[in-house]
Amino acid sequence: MDLLELRGQIDEIDAEIAALYEKRMDVCAQVAEYKIETGKKVFDKTREEEKLRKIRAMAHNEFNSQGLSELFEQIISMSRKLQYRMLSERGSMGNLPFIGVDGLDGRKARVVFQGAEGAYSQAAMVQYFGEEVNSFHVETFRDAMGAIDEGSADFAVLPIENSTAGIVSEIYDLLAEFENYIVGEQIIKIEHCLMGIPGTEFSDIRTVYSHPQSLMQSARFLNSYDWQQISMQNNAFAARKVAEDKEHSKAAIASEYAAKLYGLQILKKGVNDSSTNSTRFIIVTNQKIFLKDAKKVSICFEIPHESGSLYHMLSHFIYNNLNMNRIESRPIEGRNWEYRFFIDFDGNLADSSVKNALRGLREEARNLRILGNY
C-alpha cells in the first residue's frame, strides 16, 4: 500500500469515529434528560472509573490501553459538559448566592488599609474611593481582613500583586481563610522617592529605611552609595520614623504621597530600578455582591492529587470559551504536596457560560470558592 491509500483508510475510520461520537452524544443528551427529571448529579466518579477500567481492558497492548484511557477520558468529559449545558438551559443550575449592584457607595463606607498613613495602600484607596473616604489603618494584612470580617470596616484595600516582585502570597492565603470577597481593583504606578527632613543633603545620609521589597527594587541606586539599609514593615513607617527622628543622617524610601504627609523633602524621585513598576490592589468586603458590569471572576479550589486532575478542571474554561488570565498555586497547610489553585478569568456571574463553568467545577473540584467578580 502507498501512503495515499493508507491515509484514505484513516479518513474512512475517522469518519466512522465522528459518526459514533455524535451517536454517543445523542445518548448522553437522553441521560441528561433523565438526570434533570430525577435530580441525579452529573458527575459520578465511581461510574467513570469503572468505565475507564473496562475500556483499558479492551486494548491488546499497554500502549493502546493508555491511549484508549486518555481518549475516553476526553469523551466522558465532553459528555459531562453537554449535561451541564443542558442543566443551564433548563434553569437547573441553581442561583449563585451573589447579588449584583450598580456601584459601591464609598461616601457612607468605612475603609481599612494596612500600614501607616502615607502607605501605597492608602494612595490606592484614595484613588478608588476619593479624598473624602472615611478610613483607618491597621498593622497587618490579617488585621485588615479581620476588620471587614467582623464588620468594623465595610471595605479593605490590599496589595495582591506587584509587576516586578510578583504576588503577595499572604493575601492569597487570607482570601482562602476568610469569608470575604473581591469587589474591585486599583492599579497604581510605584515610584519610590528618597526623602529626608528639610535641609538634608546626600552627603549627610548614613542610613536608609524602607520595606525590604522597596530596598531590593532600588538596589541599583542604593549600591552607588555606602549607606546602611534597614528594613521596615512598611514604607510609610520608614517615612514616619525619619520625620519623627529629625536627623539629617537618616533618609527613607517611600512614596511622594508619604513625603507630603510627613513633611519630608524629596531628595530624588524614581529611585526604583524599573520605571514600569506597578502594584495591583484589591477591594475586599464581607458581602456577597458584585458590580453588574464586572468583567473578571476570581475563584479558588482544591483538586485530587492524581494525574490529569488539574487538566480536567481547566477544560471547563476551554469548553465554555472563557479566557483564563491567571493561575497561582499555594500549598495547603497540614497536607504535604497538596495545593490550592487560584484562578482569574474573564466573565460576569450573570453570564450563562460562567454559570456553566462554575457548575462543572463545583461538581468536580474540592472546596470551590468564588472569591469575587469585579
Short mmCIF file of the C-alpha atoms (twelve columns), coordinates in Angstrom:
data_MODEL
# 
_entry.id   MODEL 
# 
loop_
_atom_site.group_PDB 
_atom_site.id 
_atom_site.type_symbol 
_atom_site.label_atom_id 
_atom_site.label_alt_id 
_atom_site.label_comp_id 
_atom_site.label_asym_id 
_atom_site.label_seq_id 
_atom_site.Cartn_x 
_atom_site.Cartn_y 
_atom_site.Cartn_z 
_atom_site.pdbx_PDB_model_num 
ATOM 1   C CA . MET A 1   0.000   0.000  0.000  1 
ATOM 2   C CA . ASP A 2   1.207   3.510  -0.726 1 
ATOM 3   C CA . LEU A 3   0.884   6.460  1.652  1 
ATOM 4   C CA . LEU A 4   -2.168  7.958  -0.072 1 
ATOM 5   C CA . GLU A 5   -4.071  4.683  0.235  1 
ATOM 6   C CA . LEU A 6   -3.194  4.403  3.933  1 
ATOM 7   C CA . ARG A 7   -4.329  7.980  4.510  1 
ATOM 8   C CA . GLY A 8   -7.556  7.176  2.710  1 
ATOM 9   C CA . GLN A 9   -8.197  4.316  5.137  1 
ATOM 10  C CA . ILE A 10  -7.518  6.628  8.107  1 
ATOM 11  C CA . ASP A 11  -10.019 9.148  6.702  1 
ATOM 12  C CA . GLU A 12  -12.688 6.435  6.466  1 
ATOM 13  C CA . ILE A 13  -12.014 5.294  10.059 1 
ATOM 14  C CA . ASP A 14  -12.088 8.894  11.296 1 
ATOM 15  C CA . ALA A 15  -15.464 9.412  9.621  1 
ATOM 16  C CA . GLU A 16  -16.791 6.340  11.441 1 
ATOM 17  C CA . ILE A 17  -15.386 7.611  14.735 1 
ATOM 18  C CA . ALA A 18  -17.007 11.028 14.174 1 
ATOM 19  C CA . ALA A 19  -20.384 9.424  13.430 1 
ATOM 20  C CA . LEU A 20  -20.128 7.184  16.504 1 
ATOM 21  C CA . TYR A 21  -19.139 10.167 18.654 1 
ATOM 22  C CA . GLU A 22  -22.251 12.071 17.591 1 
ATOM 23  C CA . LYS A 23  -24.385 8.999  18.223 1 
ATOM 24  C CA . ARG A 24  -22.870 8.670  21.678 1 
ATOM 25  C CA . MET A 25  -23.537 12.348 22.474 1 
ATOM 26  C CA . ASP A 26  -27.183 11.914 21.433 1 
ATOM 27  C CA . VAL A 27  -27.495 9.138  24.009 1 
ATOM 28  C CA . CYS A 28  -25.713 11.305 26.573 1 
ATOM 29  C CA . ALA A 29  -28.330 14.000 25.983 1 
ATOM 30  C CA . GLN A 30  -31.000 11.446 26.898 1 
ATOM 31  C CA . VAL A 31  -29.017 10.615 30.046 1 
ATOM 32  C CA . ALA A 32  -29.017 14.340 30.869 1 
ATOM 33  C CA . GLU A 33  -32.810 14.463 30.426 1 
ATOM 34  C CA . TYR A 34  -33.162 11.623 32.920 1 
ATOM 35  C CA . LYS A 35  -30.833 13.307 35.409 1 
ATOM 36  C CA . ILE A 36  -32.721 16.588 35.112 1 
ATOM 37  C CA . GLU A 37  -36.017 14.832 35.831 1 
ATOM 38  C CA . THR A 38  -34.675 12.774 38.746 1 
ATOM 39  C CA . GLY A 39  -32.254 15.313 40.219 1 
ATOM 40  C CA . LYS A 40  -29.250 12.977 39.903 1 
ATOM 41  C CA . LYS A 41  -25.786 14.531 39.920 1 
ATOM 42  C CA . VAL A 42  -23.920 14.765 36.618 1 
ATOM 43  C CA . PHE A 43  -20.536 13.706 37.971 1 
ATOM 44  C CA . ASP A 44  -20.352 10.069 39.081 1 
ATOM 45  C CA . LYS A 45  -16.686 9.381  39.866 1 
ATOM 46  C CA . THR A 46  -17.179 5.691  40.704 1 
ATOM 47  C CA . ARG A 47  -19.072 5.041  37.452 1 
ATOM 48  C CA . GLU A 48  -16.422 6.842  35.375 1 
ATOM 49  C CA . GLU A 49  -13.521 4.970  36.975 1 
ATOM 50  C CA . GLU A 50  -15.238 1.627  36.347 1 
ATOM 51  C CA . LYS A 51  -15.939 2.630  32.741 1 
ATOM 52  C CA . LEU A 52  -12.288 3.558  32.109 1 
ATOM 53  C CA . ARG A 53  -11.097 0.308  33.690 1 
ATOM 54  C CA . LYS A 54  -13.263 -1.710 31.277 1 
ATOM 55  C CA . ILE A 55  -12.099 0.377  28.304 1 
ATOM 56  C CA . ARG A 56  -8.427  -0.196 29.149 1 
ATOM 57  C CA . ALA A 57  -9.062  -3.950 29.346 1 
ATOM 58  C CA . MET A 58  -10.325 -3.948 25.725 1 
ATOM 59  C CA . ALA A 59  -6.893  -2.997 24.332 1 
ATOM 60  C CA . HIS A 60  -4.423  -5.591 23.058 1 
ATOM 61  C CA . ASN A 61  -1.265  -3.892 24.385 1 
ATOM 62  C CA . GLU A 62  -0.191  -1.412 27.039 1 
ATOM 63  C CA . PHE A 63  0.344   1.450  24.585 1 
ATOM 64  C CA . ASN A 64  -3.194  1.170  23.210 1 
ATOM 65  C CA . SER A 65  -4.572  0.732  26.733 1 
ATOM 66  C CA . GLN A 66  -3.097  4.076  27.778 1 
ATOM 67  C CA . GLY A 67  -4.255  5.733  24.555 1 
ATOM 68  C CA . LEU A 68  -7.836  4.464  24.944 1 
ATOM 69  C CA . SER A 69  -7.868  5.671  28.541 1 
ATOM 70  C CA . GLU A 70  -6.840  9.190  27.505 1 
ATOM 71  C CA . LEU A 71  -9.314  9.207  24.592 1 
ATOM 72  C CA . PHE A 72  -12.275 8.120  26.679 1 
ATOM 73  C CA . GLU A 73  -11.394 10.500 29.490 1 
ATOM 74  C CA . GLN A 74  -11.924 13.244 26.906 1 
ATOM 75  C CA . ILE A 75  -15.129 11.720 25.559 1 
ATOM 76  C CA . ILE A 76  -16.566 11.300 29.058 1 
ATOM 77  C CA . SER A 77  -15.521 14.844 29.921 1 
ATOM 78  C CA . MET A 78  -17.358 16.215 26.863 1 
ATOM 79  C CA . SER A 79  -20.414 14.195 27.856 1 
ATOM 80  C CA . ARG A 80  -20.372 15.833 31.289 1 
ATOM 81  C CA . LYS A 81  -20.057 19.294 29.805 1 
ATOM 82  C CA . LEU A 82  -23.011 18.645 27.492 1 
ATOM 83  C CA . GLN A 83  -25.072 17.667 30.526 1 
ATOM 84  C CA . TYR A 84  -24.014 20.802 32.421 1 
ATOM 85  C CA . ARG A 85  -25.046 22.945 29.446 1 
ATOM 86  C CA . MET A 86  -28.443 21.277 29.277 1 
ATOM 87  C CA . LEU A 87  -28.914 21.849 33.012 1 
ATOM 88  C CA . SER A 88  -28.116 25.520 32.437 1 
ATOM 89  C CA . GLU A 89  -30.562 25.812 29.537 1 
ATOM 90  C CA . ARG A 90  -33.340 24.228 31.643 1 
ATOM 91  C CA . GLY A 91  -32.721 26.619 34.514 1 
ATOM 92  C CA . SER A 92  -31.496 23.826 36.765 1 
ATOM 93  C CA . MET A 93  -28.176 25.459 37.615 1 
ATOM 94  C CA . GLY A 94  -29.321 26.940 40.897 1 
ATOM 95  C CA . ASN A 95  -28.801 30.557 41.894 1 
ATOM 96  C CA . LEU A 96  -25.363 31.801 42.833 1 
ATOM 97  C CA . PRO A 97  -25.511 33.492 46.259 1 
ATOM 98  C CA . PHE A 98  -24.172 36.807 44.929 1 
ATOM 99  C CA . ILE A 99  -26.212 39.988 44.439 1 
ATOM 100 C CA . GLY A 100 -25.469 42.321 41.529 1 
ATOM 101 C CA . VAL A 101 -25.181 46.019 42.448 1 
ATOM 102 C CA . ASP A 102 -24.837 49.151 40.325 1 
ATOM 103 C CA . GLY A 103 -21.915 50.562 42.304 1 
ATOM 104 C CA . LEU A 104 -20.083 50.771 45.628 1 
ATOM 105 C CA . ASP A 105 -21.151 53.682 47.833 1 
ATOM 106 C CA . GLY A 106 -17.843 54.896 49.220 1 
ATOM 107 C CA . ARG A 107 -19.428 58.001 50.790 1 
ATOM 108 C CA . LYS A 108 -21.098 56.011 53.579 1 
ATOM 109 C CA . ALA A 109 -18.494 53.264 53.838 1 
ATOM 110 C CA . ARG A 110 -15.619 52.823 56.274 1 
ATOM 111 C CA . VAL A 111 -12.433 51.580 54.618 1 
ATOM 112 C CA . VAL A 112 -9.378  49.953 56.192 1 
ATOM 113 C CA . PHE A 113 -5.854  49.704 54.780 1 
ATOM 114 C CA . GLN A 114 -2.670  48.090 56.055 1 
ATOM 115 C CA . GLY A 115 0.290   50.218 57.099 1 
ATOM 116 C CA . ALA A 116 0.801   53.723 58.400 1 
ATOM 117 C CA . GLU A 117 -0.600  56.934 56.975 1 
ATOM 118 C CA . GLY A 118 1.129   57.501 53.639 1 
ATOM 119 C CA . ALA A 119 1.309   53.841 52.585 1 
ATOM 120 C CA . TYR A 120 0.805   52.921 48.939 1 
ATOM 121 C CA . SER A 121 -2.357  51.134 50.100 1 
ATOM 122 C CA . GLN A 122 -3.722  54.474 51.255 1 
ATOM 123 C CA . ALA A 123 -2.877  56.043 47.899 1 
ATOM 124 C CA . ALA A 124 -4.728  53.212 46.145 1 
ATOM 125 C CA . MET A 125 -7.690  53.668 48.493 1 
ATOM 126 C CA . VAL A 126 -7.883  57.402 47.770 1 
ATOM 127 C CA . GLN A 127 -7.708  56.786 44.020 1 
ATOM 128 C CA . TYR A 128 -10.563 54.273 44.243 1 
ATOM 129 C CA . PHE A 129 -12.875 55.876 46.830 1 
ATOM 130 C CA . GLY A 130 -11.882 59.564 46.651 1 
ATOM 131 C CA . GLU A 131 -10.230 62.065 49.011 1 
ATOM 132 C CA . GLU A 132 -13.185 62.224 51.419 1 
ATOM 133 C CA . VAL A 133 -13.166 58.500 52.239 1 
ATOM 134 C CA . ASN A 134 -13.722 57.559 55.895 1 
ATOM 135 C CA . SER A 135 -10.755 55.309 56.660 1 
ATOM 136 C CA . PHE A 136 -8.461  53.867 59.295 1 
ATOM 137 C CA . HIS A 137 -5.300  51.776 59.157 1 
ATOM 138 C CA . VAL A 138 -4.044  48.601 60.848 1 
ATOM 139 C CA . GLU A 139 -0.633  46.960 61.191 1 
ATOM 140 C CA . THR A 140 -1.099  43.687 59.293 1 
ATOM 141 C CA . PHE A 141 -2.984  42.248 56.326 1 
ATOM 142 C CA . ARG A 142 -4.691  39.821 58.703 1 
ATOM 143 C CA . ASP A 143 -5.899  42.732 60.829 1 
ATOM 144 C CA . ALA A 144 -7.422  44.310 57.723 1 
ATOM 145 C CA . MET A 145 -9.218  41.108 56.709 1 
ATOM 146 C CA . GLY A 146 -10.403 40.668 60.294 1 
ATOM 147 C CA . ALA A 147 -11.793 44.206 60.355 1 
ATOM 148 C CA . ILE A 148 -14.164 43.604 57.457 1 
ATOM 149 C CA . ASP A 149 -14.916 40.068 58.627 1 
ATOM 150 C CA . GLU A 150 -16.169 41.375 61.972 1 
ATOM 151 C CA . GLY A 151 -17.876 44.422 60.456 1 
ATOM 152 C CA . SER A 152 -15.764 47.260 61.873 1 
ATOM 153 C CA . ALA A 153 -14.956 48.179 58.253 1 
ATOM 154 C CA . ASP A 154 -17.028 47.860 55.077 1 
ATOM 155 C CA . PHE A 155 -14.092 47.504 52.688 1 
ATOM 156 C CA . ALA A 156 -10.365 46.730 52.846 1 
ATOM 157 C CA . VAL A 157 -7.697  47.742 50.335 1 
ATOM 158 C CA . LEU A 158 -4.953  45.113 49.999 1 
ATOM 159 C CA . PRO A 159 -1.975  44.679 47.625 1 
ATOM 160 C CA . ILE A 160 -2.124  41.385 45.774 1 
ATOM 161 C CA . GLU A 161 0.487   41.666 43.021 1 
ATOM 162 C CA . ASN A 162 3.489   43.747 42.015 1 
ATOM 163 C CA . SER A 163 4.649   43.838 38.401 1 
ATOM 164 C CA . THR A 164 8.277   43.183 39.351 1 
ATOM 165 C CA . ALA A 165 8.129   41.337 42.700 1 
ATOM 166 C CA . GLY A 166 5.163   39.073 41.828 1 
ATOM 167 C CA . ILE A 167 2.238   38.011 44.017 1 
ATOM 168 C CA . VAL A 168 1.705   38.831 47.685 1 
ATOM 169 C CA . SER A 169 1.290   35.225 48.780 1 
ATOM 170 C CA . GLU A 170 -0.117  36.098 52.211 1 
ATOM 171 C CA . ILE A 171 -3.120  37.787 50.602 1 
ATOM 172 C CA . TYR A 172 -3.956  34.625 48.645 1 
ATOM 173 C CA . ASP A 173 -3.832  32.577 51.843 1 
ATOM 174 C CA . LEU A 174 -6.072  35.073 53.656 1 
ATOM 175 C CA . LEU A 175 -8.603  35.057 50.808 1 
ATOM 176 C CA . ALA A 176 -8.901  31.293 51.244 1 
ATOM 177 C CA . GLU A 177 -9.167  31.575 55.022 1 
ATOM 178 C CA . PHE A 178 -11.678 34.414 55.420 1 
ATOM 179 C CA . GLU A 179 -15.233 34.572 54.015 1 
ATOM 180 C CA . ASN A 180 -14.511 37.881 52.292 1 
ATOM 181 C CA . TYR A 181 -14.974 38.777 48.625 1 
ATOM 182 C CA . ILE A 182 -13.220 40.888 45.991 1 
ATOM 183 C CA . VAL A 183 -15.441 43.642 44.550 1 
ATOM 184 C CA . GLY A 184 -12.899 45.886 42.824 1 
ATOM 185 C CA . GLU A 185 -9.276  46.522 41.974 1 
ATOM 186 C CA . GLN A 186 -6.986  49.518 41.627 1 
ATOM 187 C CA . ILE A 187 -3.607  49.607 39.897 1 
ATOM 188 C CA . ILE A 188 -1.164  52.338 40.845 1 
ATOM 189 C CA . LYS A 189 2.282   53.121 39.488 1 
ATOM 190 C CA . ILE A 190 5.016   52.653 42.071 1 
ATOM 191 C CA . GLU A 191 7.576   55.471 42.082 1 
ATOM 192 C CA . HIS A 192 9.907   55.242 45.058 1 
ATOM 193 C CA . CYS A 193 11.391  58.513 46.290 1 
ATOM 194 C CA . LEU A 194 14.381  59.153 48.509 1 
ATOM 195 C CA . MET A 195 13.378  61.620 51.228 1 
ATOM 196 C CA . GLY A 196 14.689  63.228 54.395 1 
ATOM 197 C CA . ILE A 197 13.866  66.051 56.746 1 
ATOM 198 C CA . PRO A 198 14.060  69.525 55.129 1 
ATOM 199 C CA . GLY A 199 17.634  70.660 54.545 1 
ATOM 200 C CA . THR A 200 19.062  67.134 54.176 1 
ATOM 201 C CA . GLU A 201 21.902  66.742 51.651 1 
ATOM 202 C CA . PHE A 202 23.092  63.486 50.060 1 
ATOM 203 C CA . SER A 203 26.377  63.871 51.926 1 
ATOM 204 C CA . ASP A 204 24.502  63.871 55.265 1 
ATOM 205 C CA . ILE A 205 22.873  60.476 54.784 1 
ATOM 206 C CA . ARG A 206 24.225  57.459 56.676 1 
ATOM 207 C CA . THR A 207 21.117  55.233 56.965 1 
ATOM 208 C CA . VAL A 208 18.176  54.494 54.655 1 
ATOM 209 C CA . TYR A 209 14.922  52.930 55.872 1 
ATOM 210 C CA . SER A 210 12.285  51.189 53.766 1 
ATOM 211 C CA . HIS A 211 10.363  47.979 53.203 1 
ATOM 212 C CA . PRO A 212 12.754  45.167 52.128 1 
ATOM 213 C CA . GLN A 213 10.997  44.863 48.773 1 
ATOM 214 C CA . SER A 214 11.455  48.584 48.111 1 
ATOM 215 C CA . LEU A 215 15.124  48.354 49.067 1 
ATOM 216 C CA . MET A 216 15.515  45.476 46.619 1 
ATOM 217 C CA . GLN A 217 13.666  47.367 43.878 1 
ATOM 218 C CA . SER A 218 16.012  50.347 44.408 1 
ATOM 219 C CA . ALA A 219 19.212  48.291 44.625 1 
ATOM 220 C CA . ARG A 220 20.890  49.826 41.575 1 
ATOM 221 C CA . PHE A 221 20.541  53.334 43.011 1 
ATOM 222 C CA . LEU A 222 21.408  52.370 46.618 1 
ATOM 223 C CA . ASN A 223 24.509  50.424 45.631 1 
ATOM 224 C CA . SER A 224 26.032  53.679 44.393 1 
ATOM 225 C CA . TYR A 225 26.276  54.887 47.994 1 
ATOM 226 C CA . ASP A 226 27.799  53.486 51.171 1 
ATOM 227 C CA . TRP A 227 24.591  53.739 53.204 1 
ATOM 228 C CA . GLN A 228 23.323  51.305 55.798 1 
ATOM 229 C CA . GLN A 229 19.997  49.836 54.687 1 
ATOM 230 C CA . ILE A 230 17.452  48.973 57.381 1 
ATOM 231 C CA . SER A 231 14.238  47.086 56.617 1 
ATOM 232 C CA . MET A 232 10.922  48.357 57.926 1 
ATOM 233 C CA . GLN A 233 7.464   46.768 57.986 1 
ATOM 234 C CA . ASN A 234 6.113   49.378 55.579 1 
ATOM 235 C CA . ASN A 235 7.417   52.294 53.500 1 
ATOM 236 C CA . ALA A 236 5.127   54.690 55.357 1 
ATOM 237 C CA . PHE A 237 6.545   53.533 58.695 1 
ATOM 238 C CA . ALA A 238 10.000  54.353 57.321 1 
ATOM 239 C CA . ALA A 239 8.916   57.865 56.311 1 
ATOM 240 C CA . ARG A 240 7.266   58.440 59.687 1 
ATOM 241 C CA . LYS A 241 10.404  57.301 61.553 1 
ATOM 242 C CA . VAL A 242 12.614  59.714 59.609 1 
ATOM 243 C CA . ALA A 243 10.159  62.551 60.247 1 
ATOM 244 C CA . GLU A 244 9.960   61.761 63.973 1 
ATOM 245 C CA . ASP A 245 13.729  61.269 64.472 1 
ATOM 246 C CA . LYS A 246 14.531  64.634 62.787 1 
ATOM 247 C CA . GLU A 247 18.099  63.642 61.889 1 
ATOM 248 C CA . HIS A 248 19.765  64.663 58.617 1 
ATOM 249 C CA . SER A 249 21.697  61.379 58.635 1 
ATOM 250 C CA . LYS A 250 18.502  59.378 58.132 1 
ATOM 251 C CA . ALA A 251 16.509  59.004 54.925 1 
ATOM 252 C CA . ALA A 252 13.574  56.902 53.769 1 
ATOM 253 C CA . ILE A 253 12.458  55.376 50.503 1 
ATOM 254 C CA . ALA A 254 8.701   55.774 50.182 1 
ATOM 255 C CA . SER A 255 6.039   57.391 48.016 1 
ATOM 256 C CA . GLU A 256 5.661   61.056 47.136 1 
ATOM 257 C CA . TYR A 257 2.324   60.808 48.968 1 
ATOM 258 C CA . ALA A 258 4.154   59.822 52.183 1 
ATOM 259 C CA . ALA A 259 6.667   62.664 51.807 1 
ATOM 260 C CA . LYS A 260 3.856   65.193 51.539 1 
ATOM 261 C CA . LEU A 261 2.007   63.689 54.507 1 
ATOM 262 C CA . TYR A 262 5.028   63.720 56.857 1 
ATOM 263 C CA . GLY A 263 6.540   66.992 55.661 1 
ATOM 264 C CA . LEU A 264 9.685   65.420 54.242 1 
ATOM 265 C CA . GLN A 265 11.846  66.796 51.462 1 
ATOM 266 C CA . ILE A 266 12.138  64.647 48.337 1 
ATOM 267 C CA . LEU A 267 15.820  64.313 47.501 1 
ATOM 268 C CA . LYS A 268 15.368  62.176 44.394 1 
ATOM 269 C CA . LYS A 269 12.318  60.769 42.593 1 
ATOM 270 C CA . GLY A 270 12.126  57.420 40.806 1 
ATOM 271 C CA . VAL A 271 14.977  55.653 42.607 1 
ATOM 272 C CA . ASN A 272 13.442  52.218 41.851 1 
ATOM 273 C CA . ASP A 273 15.183  50.298 39.084 1 
ATOM 274 C CA . SER A 274 12.080  49.784 36.912 1 
ATOM 275 C CA . SER A 275 10.143  52.751 35.536 1 
ATOM 276 C CA . THR A 276 7.154   50.489 34.800 1 
ATOM 277 C CA . ASN A 277 6.743   49.137 38.337 1 
ATOM 278 C CA . SER A 278 3.051   48.918 39.331 1 
ATOM 279 C CA . THR A 279 1.062   47.277 42.118 1 
ATOM 280 C CA . ARG A 280 -2.448  45.862 41.828 1 
ATOM 281 C CA . PHE A 281 -4.655  46.343 44.870 1 
ATOM 282 C CA . ILE A 282 -7.946  44.560 45.513 1 
ATOM 283 C CA . ILE A 283 -11.015 45.989 47.228 1 
ATOM 284 C CA . VAL A 284 -12.496 43.400 49.589 1 
ATOM 285 C CA . THR A 285 -15.771 43.209 51.529 1 
ATOM 286 C CA . ASN A 286 -17.656 40.639 53.614 1 
ATOM 287 C CA . GLN A 287 -20.796 40.993 51.468 1 
ATOM 288 C CA . LYS A 288 -21.608 38.619 48.611 1 
ATOM 289 C CA . ILE A 289 -22.032 41.341 45.996 1 
ATOM 290 C CA . PHE A 290 -20.622 42.111 42.568 1 
ATOM 291 C CA . LEU A 291 -20.847 45.054 40.220 1 
ATOM 292 C CA . LYS A 292 -23.299 44.378 37.401 1 
ATOM 293 C CA . ASP A 293 -20.717 45.448 34.818 1 
ATOM 294 C CA . ALA A 294 -17.910 43.359 36.395 1 
ATOM 295 C CA . LYS A 295 -15.596 41.676 33.894 1 
ATOM 296 C CA . LYS A 296 -13.280 39.434 35.947 1 
ATOM 297 C CA . VAL A 297 -14.038 36.430 38.175 1 
ATOM 298 C CA . SER A 298 -11.652 35.078 40.828 1 
ATOM 299 C CA . ILE A 299 -12.047 31.581 42.269 1 
ATOM 300 C CA . CYS A 300 -10.026 29.058 44.252 1 
ATOM 301 C CA . PHE A 301 -10.340 25.301 44.604 1 
ATOM 302 C CA . GLU A 302 -8.506  22.140 45.580 1 
ATOM 303 C CA . ILE A 303 -8.137  19.039 43.430 1 
ATOM 304 C CA . PRO A 304 -7.322  15.361 43.977 1 
ATOM 305 C CA . HIS A 305 -3.581  14.668 43.964 1 
ATOM 306 C CA . GLU A 306 -3.725  12.475 40.861 1 
ATOM 307 C CA . SER A 307 -2.749  12.550 37.202 1 
ATOM 308 C CA . GLY A 308 -4.831  14.803 34.958 1 
ATOM 309 C CA . SER A 309 -6.971  16.365 37.684 1 
ATOM 310 C CA . LEU A 310 -5.869  19.972 37.008 1 
ATOM 311 C CA . TYR A 311 -6.246  19.452 33.259 1 
ATOM 312 C CA . HIS A 312 -9.867  18.375 33.699 1 
ATOM 313 C CA . MET A 313 -10.615 21.461 35.819 1 
ATOM 314 C CA . LEU A 314 -9.115  23.795 33.224 1 
ATOM 315 C CA . SER A 315 -11.098 22.162 30.412 1 
ATOM 316 C CA . HIS A 316 -14.254 23.828 31.775 1 
ATOM 317 C CA . PHE A 317 -12.824 27.199 30.742 1 
ATOM 318 C CA . ILE A 318 -11.923 25.927 27.274 1 
ATOM 319 C CA . TYR A 319 -15.331 24.343 26.635 1 
ATOM 320 C CA . ASN A 320 -17.188 27.488 27.756 1 
ATOM 321 C CA . ASN A 321 -14.891 29.767 25.733 1 
ATOM 322 C CA . LEU A 322 -13.713 31.647 28.821 1 
ATOM 323 C CA . ASN A 323 -10.346 33.399 28.809 1 
ATOM 324 C CA . MET A 324 -8.280  32.449 31.846 1 
ATOM 325 C CA . ASN A 325 -5.723  35.181 32.577 1 
ATOM 326 C CA . ARG A 326 -4.088  33.988 35.814 1 
ATOM 327 C CA . ILE A 327 -3.398  30.795 37.739 1 
ATOM 328 C CA . GLU A 328 -1.483  30.625 41.022 1 
ATOM 329 C CA . SER A 329 -0.986  27.787 43.481 1 
ATOM 330 C CA . ARG A 330 -0.427  27.838 47.235 1 
ATOM 331 C CA . PRO A 331 0.435   24.857 49.473 1 
ATOM 332 C CA . ILE A 332 -2.407  23.651 51.701 1 
ATOM 333 C CA . GLU A 333 -1.422  23.846 55.338 1 
ATOM 334 C CA . GLY A 334 -1.100  20.444 57.024 1 
ATOM 335 C CA . ARG A 335 -1.296  18.480 53.744 1 
ATOM 336 C CA . ASN A 336 2.144   17.878 52.249 1 
ATOM 337 C CA . TRP A 337 2.465   18.275 48.474 1 
ATOM 338 C CA . GLU A 338 -1.177  19.296 48.020 1 
ATOM 339 C CA . TYR A 339 -2.083  22.678 46.606 1 
ATOM 340 C CA . ARG A 340 -4.924  25.173 46.368 1 
ATOM 341 C CA . PHE A 341 -5.289  26.825 42.977 1 
ATOM 342 C CA . PHE A 342 -6.345  30.431 42.439 1 
ATOM 343 C CA . ILE A 343 -7.681  31.369 39.012 1 
ATOM 344 C CA . ASP A 344 -8.782  34.671 37.451 1 
ATOM 345 C CA . PHE A 345 -10.823 34.554 34.255 1 
ATOM 346 C CA . ASP A 346 -12.846 36.979 32.152 1 
ATOM 347 C CA . GLY A 347 -16.596 36.979 32.717 1 
ATOM 348 C CA . ASN A 348 -19.573 38.018 34.798 1 
ATOM 349 C CA . LEU A 349 -21.504 35.861 37.275 1 
ATOM 350 C CA . ALA A 350 -24.686 36.619 35.325 1 
ATOM 351 C CA . ASP A 351 -23.253 35.072 32.107 1 
ATOM 352 C CA . SER A 352 -24.554 31.610 31.220 1 
ATOM 353 C CA . SER A 353 -21.063 30.469 30.172 1 
ATOM 354 C CA . VAL A 354 -19.674 31.440 33.588 1 
ATOM 355 C CA . LYS A 355 -22.532 29.687 35.392 1 
ATOM 356 C CA . ASN A 356 -21.950 26.598 33.284 1 
ATOM 357 C CA . ALA A 357 -18.210 26.513 34.007 1 
ATOM 358 C CA . LEU A 358 -18.739 27.068 37.732 1 
ATOM 359 C CA . ARG A 359 -21.335 24.274 37.870 1 
ATOM 360 C CA . GLY A 360 -18.875 21.845 36.320 1 
ATOM 361 C CA . LEU A 361 -16.047 22.975 38.583 1 
ATOM 362 C CA . ARG A 362 -18.237 22.732 41.672 1 
ATOM 363 C CA . GLU A 363 -19.160 19.149 40.796 1 
ATOM 364 C CA . GLU A 364 -15.589 18.005 40.188 1 
ATOM 365 C CA . ALA A 365 -13.262 20.156 42.336 1 
ATOM 366 C CA . ARG A 366 -12.818 20.134 46.086 1 
ATOM 367 C CA . ASN A 367 -13.874 23.169 48.115 1 
ATOM 368 C CA . LEU A 368 -14.566 25.532 45.225 1 
ATOM 369 C CA . ARG A 369 -14.986 29.136 46.355 1 
ATOM 370 C CA . ILE A 370 -15.948 32.168 44.319 1 
ATOM 371 C CA . LEU A 371 -13.644 34.908 45.597 1 
ATOM 372 C CA . GLY A 372 -15.341 37.712 43.705 1 
ATOM 373 C CA . ASN A 373 -16.483 39.290 40.457 1 
ATOM 374 C CA . TYR A 374 -15.118 42.768 39.768 1 
# 
